[in-house]
Amino acid sequence: MIEAGDQAPRFSLPDVDGRAVSLDDTLQGGHNALLVFLRHLG
């Protein structure tokens, strides 16, 4: 389980066009990222 303040694990997910985007790519150059995980209900 990830706790507040922990470093996020490395992962990649497809964007809306199906291209893989990694967290490392997003954070390159000192940019920040906000990760929001939604639970699918249904």
C-alpha positions in Angstrom: 0.0 0.0 0.0 1.2 3.5 -0.8 1.1 5.9 2.0 1.0 9.7 1.8 4.4 11.1 1.0 5.7 7.8 -0.5 7.3 7.9 -4.0 5.0 6.6 -6.7 5.9 3.3 -8.3 7.1 3.4 -12.0 4.3 2.6 -14.4 2.9 3.5 -17.8 -0.7 3.6 -19.0 -2.3 4.3 -22.4 -3.5 7.9 -23.1 -6.8 8.6 -24.8 -5.1 7.9 -28.2 -3.8 4.5 -27.0 -0.1 5.6 -26.7 1.8 4.5 -23.6 2.7 7.4 -21.3 4.9 6.7 -18.3 5.1 8.5 -15.1 8.9 9.0 -15.6 8.1 10.7 -19.0 5.6 13.0 -17.3 8.0 13.9 -14.5 11.0 14.7 -16.8 12.3 18.2 -16.5 11.1 18.7 -13.0 7.4 18.7 -13.7 4.9 17.6 -11.1 2.0 15.2 -11.6 -1.2 14.6 -9.7 -2.3 11.0 -9.8 -6.0 10.4 -9.3 -7.3 6.8 -9.3 -11.1 6.4 -9.8 -12.9 3.2 -8.8 -15.2 2.0 -11.6 -18.6 1.4 -10.1 -20.8 -0.8 -12.2 
